[in-house]
Amino acid sequence: MAEATSRGAPVMSVVTVVGATSWGTTLGIILAREGHDVRLLARTEDEALMLESRRENSRFVPGFPFPDSMHARADADAFADSDVVIIAVPSHTLRDNIRKVAAQIPPGCIVVSAVKGLELNTGKRMSEILSEEMPSGSERNVCALSGPNLASEIVRGMPAPTVIASRDPGAALKAQAIINSSVFRVYTNNDIIGVEFCGALKNIIALGAGICDGLELGDNAKSGFMTRGLAEIARLGVAAGANPATFAGLAGMGDLVATCSSVLSRNHYVGEQLATGKPLEEIRRSMQNVAEGVNTTAAALGLADRLSVEMPITQVTHDILSGRISALDAVAHLMGRDPTSE
């Protein structure tokens, strides 16, 4: 476990990152730069050996070597004495991944979900899945990390804020103390429901923002779309138990602006490509990483139906993704809806 100074501040912590994804690798690198002992859990022994021999993740984070205190592993010992376990895998693989490693996570260890998505068939948040699959009593140690966090900027040392949310304030504070740094400013929040819905649902709006840019609809249209999109995803989040104020914070508005505006956003890229008429599967084949907004759109619609929440933007986005309507037809549909109050 972490050593401590006479004032109780951790000198070095042991952090296990599950997932050699671009985000998992980035989090590992910035934590190792701070002196923490970081174990990056790869899917297989061969993958771990390759990452170790190259000392970088040349597939997802090329050009950024692993600091000396970061090592790729594929064995159960990767969890030994861990203070924090960070889960950074695609949302559709989270349940399977946590089932494989849950028994290896030390009791009392803080578990941080860095996954932004909803489970496709159930609409469940990532922390709900972790709580279901981990040993009883572990749910109090589960946190969610979310915010305007574009990995390729953060790994370059560019400043960024983020939010760590948990039902247990103590768990969030422990995670904050380890993950916070001079370039990655961590805030805590007790609304884990809202923080997770913000992180997942903003990807739906980012798909639409990419479509706006791909169709060259202009800044007025895009800003209006983002604003109405934020109102729509907040309706669903609040119906599911979120604090509405969370959607105006870093995990909500902050992440929405970054994801809808940046050329680094995967979901924005997918939207731009959809605007050209390319089918979804062709776009997916061209990408190294997962655009979480695709599955989240379908999951959100299922949840909205169960909670009786109207989501017109999400519905037309789903229709575009499934090939039922074109991007231009979707714009006409939204603009032709009956006028109402804001």
C-alpha positions as CSV (number, residue, x, y, z in Angstrom):
1,M,0.0,0.0,0.0
2,A,1.0,3.6,-0.3
3,E,3.8,5.0,1.9
4,A,3.0,8.2,3.8
5,T,4.8,11.2,5.1
6,S,4.5,12.3,8.7
7,R,1.6,14.5,7.7
8,G,-0.3,11.6,6.1
9,A,0.1,12.5,2.5
10,P,0.9,9.6,0.1
11,V,4.4,9.5,-1.3
12,M,3.7,6.7,-3.7
13,S,0.6,4.6,-4.4
14,V,0.2,1.4,-6.2
15,V,-2.3,1.8,-9.2
16,T,-3.5,-1.0,-11.4
17,V,-5.0,0.1,-14.7
18,V,-7.3,-2.5,-16.3
19,G,-7.2,-1.9,-20.0
20,A,-4.4,-1.0,-22.4
21,T,-6.7,1.3,-24.3
22,S,-5.7,4.9,-25.2
23,W,-7.4,6.2,-22.1
24,G,-6.1,3.5,-19.8
25,T,-2.6,3.9,-21.1
26,T,-2.8,7.7,-20.8
27,L,-4.0,7.5,-17.2
28,G,-1.2,5.1,-16.4
29,I,1.4,7.4,-17.9
30,I,0.4,10.5,-16.1
31,L,0.2,8.7,-12.8
32,A,3.6,7.1,-13.3
33,R,5.0,10.5,-14.1
34,E,4.0,11.5,-10.6
35,G,6.0,8.6,-9.2
36,H,3.2,6.1,-8.6
37,D,3.8,2.4,-9.1
38,V,1.6,1.7,-12.1
39,R,0.7,-1.8,-13.5
40,L,-1.1,-1.7,-16.9
41,L,-3.1,-4.9,-17.2
42,A,-3.0,-6.2,-20.8
43,R,-5.5,-8.8,-22.2
44,T,-2.8,-11.5,-22.8
45,E,0.7,-12.3,-21.8
46,D,1.8,-11.8,-25.4
47,E,0.4,-8.3,-25.4
48,A,2.0,-7.5,-22.1
49,L,5.4,-8.7,-23.3
50,M,5.1,-6.6,-26.5
51,L,4.2,-3.5,-24.5
52,E,7.1,-4.1,-22.1
53,S,9.6,-4.7,-24.9
54,R,8.6,-1.5,-26.7
55,R,8.1,0.5,-23.5
56,E,5.2,2.3,-25.2
57,N,1.7,1.5,-26.5
58,S,2.5,2.0,-30.1
59,R,-1.0,1.1,-31.2
60,F,-3.0,3.6,-29.2
61,V,-0.5,6.1,-27.7
62,P,2.5,6.1,-30.0
63,G,5.4,8.3,-29.2
64,F,4.9,8.4,-25.5
65,P,7.2,6.0,-23.7
66,F,6.2,4.4,-20.4
67,P,7.8,6.1,-17.3
68,D,10.2,3.9,-15.3
69,S,7.5,3.1,-12.7
70,M,4.9,1.8,-15.2
71,H,4.9,-1.8,-16.4
72,A,2.6,-3.9,-18.5
73,R,1.3,-7.1,-16.8
74,A,-1.1,-9.9,-17.6
75,D,-1.0,-11.8,-14.3
76,A,-3.0,-11.8,-11.1
77,D,0.0,-10.3,-9.2
78,A,-0.8,-7.0,-11.0
79,F,-3.4,-6.3,-8.3
80,A,-1.1,-7.1,-5.3
81,D,-1.2,-4.3,-2.8
82,S,-3.1,-1.9,-5.1
83,D,-4.5,1.3,-3.6
84,V,-6.5,2.1,-6.6
85,V,-7.8,0.0,-9.5
86,I,-8.8,2.0,-12.6
87,I,-11.1,0.3,-15.1
88,A,-10.6,1.7,-18.7
89,V,-12.1,-0.7,-21.1
90,P,-14.9,-0.3,-23.7
91,S,-18.3,-0.2,-22.0
92,H,-19.5,-3.3,-23.9
93,T,-16.7,-5.4,-22.4
94,L,-16.8,-4.1,-18.8
95,R,-19.0,-6.8,-17.3
96,D,-16.9,-9.6,-18.7
97,N,-13.6,-7.9,-17.7
98,I,-14.6,-7.2,-14.1
99,R,-15.8,-10.8,-13.8
100,K,-12.3,-12.0,-14.7
101,V,-10.5,-9.8,-12.2
102,A,-13.0,-9.1,-9.3
103,A,-11.6,-11.8,-7.0
104,Q,-8.1,-10.4,-7.4
105,I,-8.9,-6.9,-6.3
106,P,-7.7,-6.4,-2.7
107,P,-10.4,-5.7,0.0
108,G,-10.8,-2.0,0.7
109,C,-9.2,-1.0,-2.6
110,I,-10.7,2.0,-4.4
111,V,-12.1,1.0,-7.8
112,V,-12.5,3.8,-10.3
113,S,-14.5,3.4,-13.5
114,A,-13.0,5.5,-16.3
115,V,-15.6,4.1,-18.8
116,K,-18.2,6.4,-20.4
117,G,-21.1,4.4,-21.5
118,L,-24.3,2.5,-20.7
119,E,-24.7,-1.3,-20.9
120,L,-26.5,-1.9,-24.2
121,N,-29.3,-4.3,-23.1
122,T,-29.9,-3.0,-19.6
123,G,-29.1,0.7,-19.7
124,K,-27.1,0.2,-16.5
125,R,-24.3,2.6,-15.6
126,M,-20.8,1.3,-15.3
127,S,-20.6,1.6,-11.5
128,E,-23.8,-0.4,-11.2
129,I,-22.1,-3.2,-13.2
130,L,-19.1,-3.0,-11.0
131,S,-21.2,-3.2,-7.8
132,E,-23.1,-6.2,-9.2
133,E,-20.0,-8.2,-10.1
134,M,-17.7,-7.4,-7.2
135,P,-17.8,-9.0,-3.8
136,S,-20.6,-7.8,-1.5
137,G,-19.6,-4.6,0.4
138,S,-17.2,-3.5,-2.3
139,E,-19.8,-1.1,-3.8
140,R,-18.9,1.6,-1.2
141,N,-15.4,1.8,-2.8
142,V,-16.6,2.3,-6.4
143,C,-16.0,5.7,-8.0
144,A,-16.6,7.1,-11.5
145,L,-14.1,9.4,-13.3
146,S,-15.5,11.7,-16.0
147,G,-15.0,15.2,-17.4
148,P,-13.5,17.0,-20.5
149,N,-10.7,14.5,-20.8
150,L,-9.3,14.1,-24.4
151,A,-6.6,11.6,-23.9
152,S,-4.2,12.8,-26.6
153,E,-4.1,16.3,-24.9
154,I,-3.6,14.9,-21.4
155,V,-0.7,12.5,-22.3
156,R,1.1,15.6,-23.8
157,G,0.9,17.2,-20.3
158,M,-1.7,19.8,-21.3
159,P,-3.8,20.8,-18.3
160,A,-7.3,19.3,-17.8
161,P,-9.9,19.0,-15.1
162,T,-11.9,15.9,-14.2
163,V,-14.5,14.8,-11.7
164,I,-14.4,11.7,-9.4
165,A,-17.8,10.8,-8.0
166,S,-18.8,8.2,-5.4
167,R,-21.6,7.6,-3.0
168,D,-18.9,7.4,-0.3
169,P,-17.2,10.8,0.0
170,G,-14.2,9.1,1.6
171,A,-13.7,6.9,-1.4
172,A,-13.8,9.9,-3.7
173,L,-11.3,11.8,-1.6
174,K,-8.9,8.8,-1.5
175,A,-9.0,8.6,-5.3
176,Q,-8.6,12.3,-5.6
177,A,-5.5,12.4,-3.5
178,I,-3.8,9.8,-5.7
179,I,-4.9,10.9,-9.2
180,N,-4.8,14.7,-8.8
181,S,-1.6,16.4,-10.1
182,S,-0.3,19.7,-11.4
183,V,-1.7,19.0,-14.9
184,F,-4.8,16.8,-14.0
185,R,-7.0,18.7,-11.6
186,V,-9.5,16.4,-9.8
187,Y,-12.7,17.6,-8.3
188,T,-15.0,15.4,-6.2
189,N,-18.8,15.0,-6.5
190,N,-21.3,12.8,-4.6
191,D,-23.7,12.5,-7.5
192,I,-22.3,9.4,-9.2
193,I,-25.5,8.9,-11.1
194,G,-25.3,12.3,-12.7
195,V,-21.6,12.2,-13.4
196,E,-22.0,8.8,-15.1
197,F,-25.0,9.9,-17.2
198,C,-23.2,13.0,-18.2
199,G,-20.1,11.1,-19.4
200,A,-22.2,8.5,-21.3
201,L,-25.0,10.6,-22.8
202,K,-22.9,13.6,-24.1
203,N,-21.4,11.1,-26.7
204,I,-24.8,11.0,-28.3
205,I,-24.9,14.8,-28.7
206,A,-21.3,14.7,-30.0
207,L,-22.4,12.4,-32.8
208,G,-25.0,15.1,-33.8
209,A,-22.5,17.9,-33.4
210,G,-20.2,16.1,-35.8
211,I,-23.1,15.8,-38.2
212,C,-23.7,19.5,-37.9
213,D,-20.1,20.2,-38.9
214,G,-20.1,17.6,-41.6
215,L,-23.2,19.2,-43.2
216,E,-21.7,22.7,-42.6
217,L,-24.8,23.9,-40.9
218,G,-23.0,26.8,-39.1
219,D,-22.3,27.9,-35.6
220,N,-25.8,29.0,-34.7
221,A,-27.2,25.5,-35.6
222,K,-24.5,23.7,-33.7
223,S,-24.7,25.8,-30.6
224,G,-28.4,25.5,-30.5
225,F,-28.1,21.7,-31.1
226,M,-25.6,21.3,-28.2
227,T,-27.8,23.4,-25.8
228,R,-31.0,21.5,-26.6
229,G,-29.0,18.3,-26.5
230,L,-27.8,19.1,-23.0
231,A,-31.4,19.7,-21.9
232,E,-32.4,16.4,-23.4
233,I,-29.8,14.3,-21.7
234,A,-30.4,16.1,-18.4
235,R,-34.0,15.1,-18.6
236,L,-33.1,11.4,-18.8
237,G,-30.4,11.7,-16.1
238,V,-32.7,13.5,-13.7
239,A,-35.5,10.9,-14.3
240,A,-32.9,8.2,-13.3
241,G,-32.0,10.0,-10.1
242,A,-29.3,12.5,-11.0
243,N,-28.9,16.0,-9.6
244,P,-29.7,18.4,-12.4
245,A,-26.9,20.7,-11.3
246,T,-24.4,18.1,-12.3
247,F,-25.2,18.7,-15.9
248,A,-24.0,22.3,-15.7
249,G,-20.6,21.2,-14.3
250,L,-17.4,19.7,-15.6
251,A,-18.8,16.3,-16.2
252,G,-21.8,17.7,-18.0
253,M,-21.3,21.0,-19.9
254,G,-17.5,20.8,-19.7
255,D,-17.3,17.4,-21.3
256,L,-20.1,18.2,-23.8
257,V,-18.2,21.3,-25.1
258,A,-14.9,19.4,-25.4
259,T,-16.4,16.3,-27.1
260,C,-18.7,18.3,-29.5
261,S,-16.0,20.8,-30.5
262,S,-12.7,18.9,-30.8
263,V,-11.3,17.2,-33.9
264,L,-9.8,14.7,-31.4
265,S,-13.3,13.4,-30.4
266,R,-14.1,9.9,-31.8
267,N,-17.9,10.5,-31.6
268,H,-17.6,13.9,-33.4
269,Y,-15.6,12.1,-36.1
270,V,-18.3,9.4,-36.6
271,G,-20.9,12.2,-36.9
272,E,-18.9,14.0,-39.6
273,Q,-18.5,10.8,-41.5
274,L,-22.2,9.9,-41.2
275,A,-22.9,13.4,-42.7
276,T,-21.1,12.3,-45.9
277,G,-23.4,9.3,-46.3
278,K,-20.9,6.6,-45.2
279,P,-22.6,3.6,-43.5
280,L,-21.8,3.1,-39.9
281,E,-20.0,-0.2,-40.2
282,E,-17.6,1.3,-42.8
283,I,-16.8,4.2,-40.4
284,R,-16.2,1.7,-37.5
285,R,-13.8,-0.3,-39.6
286,S,-11.7,2.8,-40.2
287,M,-11.2,3.5,-36.5
288,Q,-8.7,2.1,-34.0
289,N,-10.8,3.1,-31.0
290,V,-14.4,2.6,-30.0
291,A,-16.9,5.5,-30.3
292,E,-19.1,4.9,-27.3
293,G,-21.9,7.1,-28.5
294,V,-23.1,4.4,-31.0
295,N,-24.1,1.8,-28.4
296,T,-25.1,4.4,-25.8
297,T,-27.7,5.9,-28.2
298,A,-29.6,2.6,-28.3
299,A,-29.1,2.0,-24.6
300,A,-30.4,5.5,-23.8
301,L,-33.5,5.0,-25.9
302,G,-34.4,1.8,-24.1
303,L,-33.9,3.5,-20.8
304,A,-35.9,6.6,-21.9
305,D,-38.8,4.3,-22.9
306,R,-38.8,2.6,-19.5
307,L,-38.7,6.0,-17.7
308,S,-41.2,7.7,-20.1
309,V,-38.7,10.4,-21.2
310,E,-39.0,12.0,-24.6
311,M,-35.6,12.2,-26.4
312,P,-36.1,13.4,-30.0
313,I,-32.4,14.1,-30.7
314,T,-31.4,10.7,-29.5
315,Q,-34.2,9.1,-31.6
316,V,-33.1,10.7,-34.8
317,T,-29.5,10.0,-34.1
318,H,-30.4,6.3,-33.7
319,D,-32.3,6.4,-36.9
320,I,-29.3,7.8,-38.7
321,L,-27.0,5.2,-37.2
322,S,-29.3,2.4,-38.2
323,G,-29.6,3.8,-41.8
324,R,-33.3,4.5,-41.6
325,I,-33.0,8.2,-42.4
326,S,-30.3,10.4,-43.8
327,A,-28.5,13.2,-41.9
328,L,-30.4,15.8,-43.9
329,D,-33.7,14.2,-43.3
330,A,-32.9,14.2,-39.5
331,V,-32.3,17.9,-39.6
332,A,-35.6,18.5,-41.4
333,H,-37.4,16.4,-38.9
334,L,-36.0,18.2,-35.8
335,M,-36.6,21.7,-37.4
336,G,-40.1,20.7,-38.3
337,R,-41.2,19.7,-34.8
338,D,-44.0,21.8,-33.3
339,P,-42.6,25.0,-31.6
340,T,-42.6,24.9,-27.8
341,S,-41.3,26.8,-24.8
342,E,-37.7,26.4,-23.7
